[in-house]
Amino acid sequence: MVGSGLRRRAVLAGTVALTAAPAIVRAQGSQKIHVSHGFAMHGTPKYAADTRVPDYVNPDAPKGGAVKLGARGSFDSLHPFILRSVPAAGIGQLWEPLCWTSRDEASTEYGLIAETIEWPEDRSWVAFTLRPEARWHDGSPITVEDVIFSLDILKTKGSPNFAFYYQDIEKAEAAGPRKVRFVFRNTVNRELPLIAGELPILPSKWWASRDFEKVSLEAALASGPYRVDQVDPGRSIVYRRVADWWARDLWFNKGRNNFETIRYDYYRDSTVIFEAFKAGELDYRTENVARNWATAYDIPSVREGRLKRAEIAHELPTGMQCFAFNTRRDMFKDRRVREAIAAMFDFEWSNRNLFHGLYTRNVSYFGNSELASSGLPSAEELKVLEPFRGKVPDEVFTREFRPPVTDGSGNVREQARRALALLREAGYEVREGRAVDTKTGRRLGFEMLLNDSSFERVVLPFKQNLERIGVEMTVRTIDTAQFARRADDFDFDMMITGFGQSLSPGNEQRDFWGSKAATTRGSRNTVGIADEAIDRLVDLLISAPDRESLIVRTRALDRVLLWHHFVVPNWHNSRAFVAYWNRFGRPAKTARYSPVAFDTWWLDEALDRSLKRG
């Protein structure tokens, strides 16, 4: 999974109806060459080339209307592809990738800028024939040169995650007037055709006269359904629908991108955003504060039906939201210290008293999915893990990972007893209420870095519990721009973060856990993991030849990550909490793996008039 403008697919496993015609197959020497409108990592794409519309879209959704959304903090750039910028909300929608990712299939893409997809049986390369109608907003064609430029510039000058994500793509080369071929470094990563299809295509001629590495409030020439209409730097941005957008009639775009304008207004913090929403200054929000969902919507507009709420169940993997240790810090290099600190986070008390019982504790980096480890390792997992015996925690083989569980009363006596024992084993003793390193005399203390004040009520009880074992935790909340910079520089002790996952994990795992990423500024290896066994497990995951082996290898990696205690697991919710003013229409069916899909909503004029009269 990759961010910074790449719209990573929500690739989920499940039974896919094999209704589409198979790819055309032709012989080329000893190889079979497949040519199709779509590509599935396993099996056959669900939708045929002549499909009218995806199942979860209303093709007759009307166009028009303005929608207002909220964003927190500020922004300083309209260039989302570099490390130093804090890009404006929504800016990534301006540049289309080669392929569109299906929202109700596993690991499946269909040609967007690409008209057809071509690949050999061994998947040593993939070629895309570009649509002749694919255009930039100025009317000029999207070219093979643009595709080659995009790969090269993102790998060499883009955010570090691009280099990690595309490292197994050796090169892109012209294979015809409208055909570009991506050549891969190996044939073990079966996902590479999908990864190449996700490449956002950037305009080579536009960038020829500009510095790609410079933060800029000038939006590059784009190809997507919206263009920048108005910018108030740091305060607001407005996008306007491109009426003559070249891709509007493609089958998967009908009924999508319906609003005439989308406006993001920036606010100081989450509390102010919520108040603006309740006052009608904003139209829609996804609620991620359980206390708000449980108590703050008891207001007249909700009771009168003018403001709607919806709980939408989903099958998305929950990933790992957590408090992450920076193991580059000496005090966190010992696993026993990390485990001791993690033991003092009382989730059960927090869930009862702060979250109104709405959340579930994270016990996997791949939660809410078949990729999550559970119980003891299966025979298949042991085959993967056995070569690493002695190089990974012994508990991987003998115990199921479970964070400490309390009765929710706030009594953490047993957890404190276990934590103190771990600290003693790691060379600490408590002197006058302070945990002190017996060799150096230094107190064990650290700073928790937050980017949202709403988390303070969660970490302050954690801080109090840590004081019981002599550990000092200070709490600092900073704005989003400062937080991003400190995260990029690994300038923190512990921070709130998340490792989002799909159900088809691949190259992005190197960016999360790889040794090279640990020393690469701006990588997503927040924790600073540099471990040969984990590197090898990631390689095995990436090279999984089929779905079954991918599941087994992911579970094995999950166990190893968990037993290293790199993070303090937080919580998740298997439902999306959505609130919106009653002026929208929604498709009758939701996508299996994109439950909200706000780009499929539309402004209902009758509801809008009624709301305004109210």
C-alpha positions as CSV (number, residue, x, y, z in Angstrom):
1,M,0.0,0.0,0.0
2,V,1.4,3.4,-0.9
3,G,0.3,7.0,-0.3
4,S,1.5,10.4,-1.4
5,G,-1.0,10.7,-4.3
6,L,-1.1,7.1,-5.3
7,R,-4.7,5.8,-4.9
8,R,-3.7,2.3,-3.8
9,R,-6.3,-0.3,-4.6
10,A,-8.5,-1.6,-1.8
11,V,-7.5,-5.2,-2.8
12,L,-9.5,-7.7,-0.8
13,A,-9.8,-11.4,-1.1
14,G,-13.0,-13.2,-1.7
15,T,-14.8,-15.3,-4.2
16,V,-14.8,-13.5,-7.5
17,A,-17.5,-14.3,-10.1
18,L,-15.7,-15.3,-13.2
19,T,-18.1,-13.7,-15.6
20,A,-15.8,-11.8,-17.9
21,A,-14.3,-13.2,-21.0
22,P,-10.7,-14.4,-20.6
23,A,-7.8,-12.5,-22.0
24,I,-6.8,-13.0,-25.6
25,V,-3.8,-15.4,-25.7
26,R,-1.2,-15.5,-28.4
27,A,2.1,-17.4,-28.7
28,Q,5.4,-15.6,-28.7
29,G,8.2,-18.1,-28.8
30,S,7.8,-20.4,-25.8
31,Q,5.7,-17.9,-24.0
32,K,2.0,-17.3,-23.9
33,I,1.1,-13.6,-24.2
34,H,-2.2,-12.4,-22.6
35,V,-4.0,-9.2,-23.8
36,S,-7.0,-7.9,-22.0
37,H,-9.0,-4.8,-20.8
38,G,-8.3,-5.9,-17.2
39,F,-5.8,-7.8,-15.1
40,A,-6.5,-9.9,-12.0
41,M,-3.6,-11.0,-9.8
42,H,-5.4,-14.3,-9.3
43,G,-8.2,-15.6,-11.5
44,T,-10.2,-13.6,-14.1
45,P,-11.6,-10.0,-13.9
46,K,-15.2,-9.9,-12.9
47,Y,-16.3,-7.2,-15.4
48,A,-16.3,-7.6,-19.2
49,A,-15.0,-5.0,-21.5
50,D,-18.6,-4.0,-22.5
51,T,-19.8,-3.7,-19.0
52,R,-22.3,-0.8,-18.6
53,V,-21.4,0.3,-15.1
54,P,-20.1,-1.3,-11.8
55,D,-22.6,-2.9,-9.6
56,Y,-22.3,-0.2,-6.9
57,V,-22.8,2.9,-9.0
58,N,-25.9,4.8,-10.1
59,P,-25.2,5.6,-13.8
60,D,-28.0,8.1,-13.9
61,A,-26.7,10.1,-11.0
62,P,-27.2,13.8,-11.8
63,K,-24.2,16.2,-12.1
64,G,-23.9,19.5,-10.3
65,G,-23.9,21.1,-7.0
66,A,-21.2,22.2,-4.5
67,V,-19.9,20.2,-1.5
68,K,-17.9,21.6,1.4
69,L,-15.5,19.4,3.3
70,G,-13.2,20.0,6.3
71,A,-9.4,19.5,6.7
72,R,-7.2,20.0,9.7
73,G,-4.1,22.1,9.9
74,S,-2.8,23.8,6.8
75,F,-1.1,23.1,3.5
76,D,1.8,24.7,1.6
77,S,1.8,22.8,-1.7
78,L,-0.2,21.6,-4.7
79,H,2.6,19.1,-5.5
80,P,1.9,15.8,-3.6
81,F,4.7,13.8,-5.0
82,I,7.7,15.1,-3.0
83,L,8.7,14.7,0.6
84,R,9.0,18.3,1.7
85,S,5.5,19.5,0.8
86,V,2.3,19.4,2.9
87,P,-0.1,18.9,0.0
88,A,-3.6,20.3,-0.1
89,A,-6.4,17.8,0.7
90,G,-7.8,16.1,-2.4
91,I,-5.0,17.1,-4.7
92,G,-4.2,13.5,-5.7
93,Q,-7.4,13.2,-7.7
94,L,-6.0,15.4,-10.4
95,W,-3.6,12.9,-12.0
96,E,-4.9,9.6,-13.4
97,P,-3.0,6.3,-13.2
98,L,-2.7,3.8,-16.1
99,C,-5.4,1.6,-14.5
100,W,-8.5,1.9,-12.4
101,T,-8.8,-0.3,-9.3
102,S,-11.9,-2.3,-8.9
103,R,-13.7,-1.8,-5.6
104,D,-15.5,-5.1,-5.3
105,E,-12.8,-7.6,-6.5
106,A,-9.6,-9.0,-5.2
107,S,-6.4,-7.4,-6.7
108,T,-8.0,-6.4,-10.0
109,E,-7.4,-3.4,-12.3
110,Y,-8.9,-2.2,-15.6
111,G,-7.3,0.0,-18.1
112,L,-8.0,3.7,-17.6
113,I,-5.3,5.7,-19.4
114,A,-4.4,2.3,-20.8
115,E,-6.8,0.8,-23.3
116,T,-5.3,-2.7,-23.0
117,I,-2.9,-4.6,-20.8
118,E,-0.5,-7.2,-22.1
119,W,1.7,-9.6,-20.2
120,P,3.6,-12.9,-20.6
121,E,2.9,-16.1,-18.7
122,D,5.9,-15.5,-16.4
123,R,4.9,-11.9,-15.8
124,S,8.4,-10.7,-16.5
125,W,7.0,-7.5,-18.0
126,V,3.7,-5.8,-18.7
127,A,2.8,-3.5,-21.5
128,F,0.0,-0.9,-21.7
129,T,-1.4,0.5,-24.9
130,L,-2.6,4.0,-24.2
131,R,-6.1,5.2,-25.2
132,P,-5.9,7.6,-28.2
133,E,-8.5,9.8,-26.4
134,A,-6.4,10.1,-23.2
135,R,-5.8,13.8,-22.8
136,W,-4.3,16.4,-20.4
137,H,-6.5,19.3,-19.4
138,D,-5.0,21.5,-22.1
139,G,-6.2,19.0,-24.8
140,S,-2.7,17.5,-25.6
141,P,-2.4,13.7,-25.7
142,I,-1.0,11.6,-22.8
143,T,2.0,10.0,-24.4
144,V,4.4,7.0,-23.9
145,E,7.1,9.6,-23.0
146,D,4.9,10.9,-20.2
147,V,4.6,7.3,-18.8
148,I,8.4,6.8,-18.9
149,F,9.1,10.2,-17.4
150,S,6.6,9.5,-14.5
151,L,8.3,6.3,-13.5
152,D,11.8,7.8,-13.7
153,I,11.1,11.0,-11.9
154,L,9.1,9.4,-9.1
155,K,11.8,6.8,-8.4
156,T,14.6,9.4,-8.4
157,K,13.1,12.6,-7.1
158,G,9.8,11.7,-5.6
159,S,9.0,10.8,-2.0
160,P,11.0,7.8,-0.8
161,N,8.0,5.5,-0.8
162,F,7.9,5.6,-4.6
163,A,11.5,4.3,-4.8
164,F,10.6,1.4,-2.5
165,Y,7.3,0.7,-4.2
166,Y,8.7,0.7,-7.7
167,Q,12.1,-0.8,-7.1
168,D,11.4,-4.1,-8.8
169,I,10.4,-2.2,-12.0
170,E,13.7,-2.0,-13.8
171,K,12.6,0.4,-16.6
172,A,9.8,1.6,-18.8
173,E,10.4,1.7,-22.5
174,A,8.6,2.6,-25.7
175,A,7.2,-0.5,-27.5
176,G,5.2,1.4,-30.1
177,P,3.6,4.8,-30.8
178,R,1.0,4.2,-28.0
179,K,2.5,1.2,-26.2
180,V,4.8,1.3,-23.2
181,R,6.5,-1.7,-21.6
182,F,7.5,-2.1,-18.0
183,V,10.4,-4.5,-17.6
184,F,10.7,-6.2,-14.1
185,R,13.9,-7.2,-12.3
186,N,12.5,-10.6,-11.5
187,T,9.6,-12.9,-12.0
188,V,8.9,-13.8,-8.4
189,N,6.7,-10.8,-7.6
190,R,3.4,-11.7,-9.2
191,E,1.9,-8.3,-8.2
192,L,4.2,-6.2,-10.4
193,P,1.7,-5.7,-13.3
194,L,-0.8,-4.3,-10.8
195,I,1.9,-2.0,-9.3
196,A,2.8,-0.7,-12.7
197,G,-0.8,0.0,-13.4
198,E,-1.1,2.2,-10.4
199,L,1.6,4.6,-11.6
200,P,0.2,8.2,-11.6
201,I,1.0,9.7,-15.0
202,L,2.6,13.1,-14.9
203,P,3.1,15.6,-17.8
204,S,6.8,15.4,-19.0
205,K,6.6,18.6,-21.1
206,W,5.1,20.6,-18.3
207,W,7.8,19.6,-15.9
208,A,10.6,20.1,-18.4
209,S,10.8,23.8,-17.4
210,R,10.2,23.3,-13.7
211,D,12.1,21.9,-10.7
212,F,10.3,18.7,-9.6
213,E,11.8,18.9,-6.1
214,K,10.5,22.3,-5.3
215,V,7.5,22.9,-3.1
216,S,5.0,24.8,-5.2
217,L,1.5,26.2,-5.1
218,E,1.2,25.8,-8.9
219,A,-0.7,22.7,-9.8
220,A,0.9,20.7,-12.6
221,L,-1.1,20.0,-15.8
222,A,-3.4,17.2,-14.9
223,S,-5.7,14.6,-16.5
224,G,-8.3,13.8,-13.9
225,P,-12.0,14.6,-13.4
226,Y,-11.3,17.8,-11.4
227,R,-9.0,20.8,-11.8
228,V,-7.9,23.4,-9.2
229,D,-10.3,26.3,-9.3
230,Q,-9.4,28.5,-6.3
231,V,-6.7,28.5,-3.8
232,D,-6.3,30.4,-0.5
233,P,-2.9,29.1,0.6
234,G,-3.2,27.2,3.9
235,R,-6.8,28.0,4.3
236,S,-9.0,26.5,1.5
237,I,-8.9,24.9,-1.9
238,V,-11.7,24.5,-4.5
239,Y,-11.8,21.9,-7.2
240,R,-14.1,22.2,-10.2
241,R,-15.3,19.3,-12.3
242,V,-13.9,19.1,-15.8
243,A,-17.0,19.1,-18.0
244,D,-15.3,17.7,-21.1
245,W,-13.1,15.3,-19.2
246,W,-11.8,12.7,-21.7
247,A,-12.6,9.7,-19.5
248,R,-16.1,10.6,-18.4
249,D,-17.8,7.9,-20.6
250,L,-15.6,5.0,-19.6
251,W,-17.9,2.4,-18.0
252,F,-16.4,2.6,-14.5
253,N,-16.6,6.4,-14.4
254,K,-20.3,6.7,-15.2
255,G,-22.2,7.9,-12.2
256,R,-19.0,9.0,-10.4
257,N,-17.4,12.5,-9.8
258,N,-20.8,14.1,-9.7
259,F,-20.3,17.4,-7.8
260,E,-19.6,20.5,-9.8
261,T,-17.2,21.8,-7.1
262,I,-15.5,20.3,-4.0
263,R,-14.2,22.7,-1.4
264,Y,-11.9,21.9,1.5
265,D,-11.8,24.5,4.3
266,Y,-9.0,24.2,6.8
267,Y,-9.5,24.4,10.6
268,R,-7.1,24.5,13.5
269,D,-8.1,21.2,15.0
270,S,-10.7,18.4,14.9
271,T,-12.9,20.0,17.5
272,V,-13.3,23.1,15.5
273,I,-14.0,21.0,12.3
274,F,-16.8,19.2,14.2
275,E,-18.4,22.4,15.4
276,A,-18.3,23.8,11.8
277,F,-20.0,20.7,10.6
278,K,-22.8,20.8,13.1
279,A,-23.3,24.5,12.3
280,G,-23.8,23.6,8.6
281,E,-20.5,25.0,7.3
282,L,-19.5,21.6,6.1
283,D,-21.6,19.0,4.4
284,Y,-20.1,15.6,5.2
285,R,-17.7,13.9,7.6
286,T,-16.4,10.5,8.6
287,E,-16.4,10.3,12.3
288,N,-13.4,8.9,14.0
289,V,-14.0,10.0,17.6
290,A,-16.1,7.4,19.4
291,R,-17.2,9.9,22.0
292,N,-18.6,12.2,19.4
293,W,-20.5,9.3,17.7
294,A,-22.0,8.2,21.0
295,T,-22.9,11.5,22.5
296,A,-22.4,14.6,20.4
297,Y,-25.0,14.0,17.8
298,D,-27.9,14.3,20.2
299,I,-28.9,17.7,18.6
300,P,-32.0,19.0,16.9
301,S,-30.8,18.7,13.4
302,V,-30.3,15.0,13.9
303,R,-33.6,14.5,15.6
304,E,-35.4,16.4,12.9
305,G,-33.7,14.3,10.1
306,R,-31.9,17.2,8.6
307,L,-28.5,15.7,9.5
308,K,-28.1,12.0,8.8
309,R,-25.9,9.4,10.4
310,A,-25.0,6.0,8.9
311,E,-23.0,3.0,10.2
312,I,-21.6,1.1,7.2
313,A,-20.1,-2.3,7.8
314,H,-17.0,-3.0,5.8
315,E,-14.6,-5.8,4.9
316,L,-11.5,-3.6,4.7
317,P,-8.4,-4.7,6.6
318,T,-7.9,-2.5,9.6
319,G,-4.1,-2.4,9.5
320,M,-2.3,-1.2,12.7
321,Q,-3.1,2.1,14.4
322,C,-0.7,2.3,17.2
323,F,1.7,4.2,19.4
324,A,5.0,3.5,17.7
325,F,8.4,3.2,19.4
326,N,11.4,4.8,17.6
327,T,13.9,2.0,18.1
328,R,16.6,4.2,16.8
329,R,16.5,5.6,20.4
330,D,18.8,3.6,22.7
331,M,16.2,3.3,25.4
332,F,13.8,1.4,23.1
333,K,16.3,-1.0,21.6
334,D,15.6,-3.7,24.2
335,R,12.4,-5.6,23.4
336,R,11.7,-6.0,27.1
337,V,11.5,-2.3,27.7
338,R,9.0,-1.9,24.8
339,E,6.9,-4.8,26.2
340,A,6.9,-3.3,29.7
341,I,5.7,0.1,28.5
342,A,3.1,-1.4,26.2
343,A,1.7,-3.4,29.1
344,M,0.7,-0.2,30.9
345,F,-1.8,0.9,28.2
346,D,-5.2,-0.1,29.6
347,F,-7.3,-0.5,26.5
348,E,-10.3,-2.0,28.3
349,W,-10.6,1.0,30.6
350,S,-10.2,3.4,27.7
351,N,-12.9,1.5,25.6
352,R,-15.3,1.6,28.5
353,N,-14.8,5.1,29.7
354,L,-13.6,7.0,26.6
355,F,-14.8,5.0,23.5
356,H,-18.3,3.9,24.7
357,G,-17.4,0.3,23.9
358,L,-17.3,1.0,20.2
359,Y,-13.8,-0.2,19.4
360,T,-11.9,-3.5,19.3
361,R,-8.3,-3.9,20.3
362,N,-5.8,-4.4,17.5
363,V,-4.1,-7.8,17.7
364,S,-2.7,-8.0,14.2
365,Y,-1.0,-5.8,11.6
366,F,-3.5,-7.3,9.1
367,G,-6.7,-7.2,11.2
368,N,-10.2,-7.9,10.0
369,S,-8.8,-10.1,7.2
370,E,-7.7,-13.7,6.5
371,L,-4.1,-12.5,6.6
372,A,-4.2,-11.9,10.3
373,S,-2.3,-14.5,12.5
374,S,-4.2,-16.2,15.3
375,G,-3.7,-19.1,17.6
376,L,-0.5,-21.0,17.2
377,P,1.3,-21.2,13.9
378,S,-0.1,-23.7,11.4
379,A,2.0,-26.4,9.9
380,E,2.3,-24.3,6.7
381,E,3.4,-21.3,8.8
382,L,6.0,-23.3,10.6
383,K,7.6,-24.3,7.4
384,V,8.1,-20.6,6.7
385,L,9.2,-19.7,10.2
386,E,11.5,-22.7,11.0
387,P,14.5,-21.3,9.1
388,F,14.4,-18.2,11.4
389,R,14.3,-20.0,14.7
390,G,16.8,-18.3,17.0
391,K,16.6,-15.1,14.8
392,V,13.1,-14.2,15.8
393,P,11.4,-14.1,19.3
394,D,10.9,-17.6,20.7
395,E,7.3,-16.8,21.5
396,V,6.5,-16.8,17.7
397,F,6.6,-20.6,17.8
398,T,5.0,-21.2,21.2
399,R,2.4,-18.6,22.1
400,E,-0.5,-16.7,20.5
401,F,0.1,-13.0,20.7
402,R,-2.4,-11.2,22.9
403,P,-1.9,-7.7,24.5
404,P,-2.5,-7.7,28.3
405,V,-6.2,-7.6,29.2
406,T,-7.7,-5.8,32.2
407,D,-11.1,-5.8,33.7
408,G,-11.7,-2.2,32.7
409,S,-11.8,-0.9,36.3
410,G,-8.5,1.0,36.0
411,N,-6.7,-1.6,38.2
412,V,-3.5,-2.4,36.4
413,R,-1.7,-4.0,39.4
414,E,-1.0,-7.2,37.5
415,Q,0.2,-5.4,34.4
416,A,2.5,-3.2,36.6
417,R,4.0,-6.3,38.3
418,R,4.8,-7.8,34.9
419,A,6.2,-4.6,33.5
420,L,8.5,-4.1,36.5
421,A,9.8,-7.6,36.1
422,L,10.6,-6.9,32.5
423,L,12.4,-3.7,33.3
424,R,14.5,-5.4,35.9
425,E,15.5,-8.0,33.3
426,A,16.5,-5.1,31.0
427,G,18.7,-3.5,33.6
428,Y,16.4,-1.0,35.3
429,E,15.5,-0.5,38.9
430,V,13.0,1.8,40.6
431,R,14.7,4.4,42.8
432,E,12.6,7.0,44.6
433,G,9.7,6.3,42.2
434,R,11.9,6.5,39.0
435,A,12.9,3.7,36.7
436,V,16.7,4.1,36.4
437,D,19.3,2.4,34.2
438,T,21.6,0.7,36.7
439,K,24.6,1.2,34.4
440,T,24.2,4.8,33.4
441,G,21.9,6.2,36.1
442,R,19.6,7.7,33.5
443,R,15.9,7.8,34.1
444,L,13.7,6.0,31.6
445,G,11.5,8.7,30.1
446,F,10.3,9.7,26.7
447,E,8.0,12.1,24.7
448,M,4.8,11.0,23.1
449,L,4.2,13.1,19.9
450,L,0.6,13.7,18.8
451,N,-0.9,15.6,15.9
452,D,-4.5,15.8,17.2
453,S,-5.5,17.1,20.6
454,S,-8.4,14.6,20.8
455,F,-5.8,11.9,21.6
456,E,-4.6,13.6,24.7
457,R,-7.5,12.2,26.7
458,V,-6.3,8.7,25.7
459,V,-2.6,9.1,26.4
460,L,-2.9,11.0,29.7
461,P,-4.3,7.9,31.5
462,F,-1.5,5.9,29.8
463,K,1.0,8.4,31.2
464,Q,-0.4,8.0,34.7
465,N,-0.1,4.2,34.5
466,L,3.5,4.5,33.4
467,E,4.2,6.7,36.5
468,R,3.3,3.6,38.6
469,I,6.4,1.8,37.2
470,G,8.6,4.9,37.4
471,V,8.6,5.7,33.7
472,E,8.1,9.4,32.7
473,M,6.1,10.2,29.6
474,T,5.6,13.8,28.4
475,V,2.9,14.6,25.9
476,R,3.4,17.0,23.1
477,T,0.7,17.9,20.5
478,I,1.8,19.8,17.4
479,D,0.3,20.9,14.1
480,T,0.1,18.6,11.1
481,A,2.9,20.3,9.2
482,Q,5.4,20.0,12.1
483,F,4.3,16.5,12.8
484,A,4.9,15.5,9.2
485,R,8.4,17.0,9.3
486,R,9.3,15.3,12.5
487,A,8.0,12.0,11.3
488,D,10.0,12.3,8.0
489,D,13.2,13.1,10.0
490,F,12.4,10.3,12.6
491,D,12.7,13.1,15.2
492,F,10.5,11.6,18.0
493,D,10.5,9.0,20.8
494,M,7.0,7.6,20.4
495,M,4.3,8.8,18.1
496,I,0.7,8.1,17.1
497,T,0.7,6.5,13.6
498,G,-0.8,3.8,11.5
499,F,0.2,1.2,9.0
500,G,-2.6,0.8,6.6
501,Q,-2.9,-2.6,4.8
502,S,-4.7,-4.1,1.9
503,L,-5.5,-7.8,1.5
504,S,-2.8,-8.1,-1.2
505,P,0.3,-6.9,0.7
506,G,3.4,-6.5,-1.4
507,N,6.2,-4.0,-2.1
508,E,5.0,-1.5,0.4
509,Q,6.0,-3.8,3.2
510,R,9.7,-3.0,2.4
511,D,8.9,0.6,3.1
512,F,7.2,-0.3,6.4
513,W,9.7,-2.8,7.8
514,G,12.8,-3.0,5.5
515,S,16.3,-2.3,6.7
516,K,17.0,0.1,3.9
517,A,13.9,2.1,4.7
518,A,15.0,2.5,8.3
519,T,17.7,4.9,7.3
520,T,15.9,6.6,4.4
521,R,14.4,10.0,5.4
522,G,10.7,10.1,4.8
523,S,10.2,6.4,4.6
524,R,7.3,4.8,6.4
525,N,9.6,2.6,8.5
526,T,8.6,4.8,11.5
527,V,9.8,2.3,14.0
528,G,13.3,2.0,12.6
529,I,13.2,-1.8,12.0
530,A,16.5,-3.2,10.6
531,D,16.3,-6.9,11.0
532,E,17.6,-9.5,8.5
533,A,14.9,-12.0,9.4
534,I,12.2,-9.5,8.8
535,D,13.8,-8.4,5.5
536,R,13.7,-12.1,4.4
537,L,10.1,-12.6,5.5
538,V,9.1,-9.5,3.5
539,D,10.9,-10.9,0.5
540,L,9.1,-14.2,0.9
541,L,5.7,-12.4,1.1
542,I,6.4,-10.4,-2.0
543,S,7.4,-13.5,-4.0
544,A,4.4,-15.6,-2.9
545,P,3.4,-17.5,-6.1
546,D,-0.3,-17.8,-5.2
547,R,-3.0,-16.6,-2.8
548,E,-2.6,-19.5,-0.4
549,S,1.1,-18.9,0.1
550,L,0.6,-15.2,0.4
551,I,-1.8,-15.8,3.3
552,V,0.6,-18.1,5.0
553,R,3.7,-15.9,4.6
554,T,1.8,-12.8,5.7
555,R,0.6,-14.5,8.9
556,A,4.2,-15.5,9.6
557,L,5.4,-11.9,9.2
558,D,2.6,-10.7,11.3
559,R,3.6,-13.0,14.2
560,V,7.2,-11.8,14.1
561,L,6.3,-8.2,14.0
562,L,3.9,-8.6,16.9
563,W,6.3,-10.5,19.2
564,H,9.0,-7.9,18.7
565,H,6.7,-5.4,20.5
566,F,7.6,-2.6,18.1
567,V,4.3,-0.7,18.8
568,V,1.6,-0.3,21.4
569,P,-1.5,-1.6,19.5
570,N,-4.4,0.8,19.5
571,W,-7.9,-0.1,18.3
572,H,-10.1,-0.4,15.2
573,N,-13.7,-0.3,14.1
574,S,-15.2,-2.7,11.5
575,R,-17.8,0.0,10.6
576,A,-17.5,3.3,8.9
577,F,-19.2,6.1,10.9
578,V,-20.6,8.7,8.4
579,A,-22.5,11.9,9.1
580,Y,-23.9,14.2,6.4
581,W,-26.5,16.9,5.9
582,N,-29.6,15.5,4.2
583,R,-29.0,16.8,0.7
584,F,-27.3,13.8,-1.0
585,G,-28.3,10.8,-2.9
586,R,-26.4,7.5,-2.5
587,P,-26.3,4.3,-4.6
588,A,-28.5,1.6,-3.3
589,K,-25.6,-0.9,-3.1
590,T,-22.2,-0.2,-1.6
591,A,-19.0,-1.5,-2.9
592,R,-17.7,-4.5,-0.9
593,Y,-14.3,-2.9,-0.2
594,S,-15.2,0.8,-0.5
595,P,-18.2,1.2,1.8
596,V,-18.5,5.0,1.7
597,A,-17.3,5.8,-1.9
598,F,-18.2,9.4,-1.6
599,D,-17.3,10.0,-5.3
600,T,-20.5,8.0,-6.2
601,W,-22.8,10.3,-4.2
602,W,-24.7,13.2,-5.8
603,L,-26.6,16.3,-4.8
604,D,-30.3,15.6,-4.7
605,E,-32.0,18.8,-5.6
606,A,-35.3,18.0,-3.9
607,L,-33.6,17.1,-0.7
608,D,-31.4,20.2,-1.0
609,R,-34.4,22.5,-1.4
610,S,-36.2,20.9,1.5
611,L,-33.1,21.3,3.7
612,K,-32.7,24.9,2.8
613,R,-36.4,25.6,3.6
614,G,-35.9,23.8,7.0
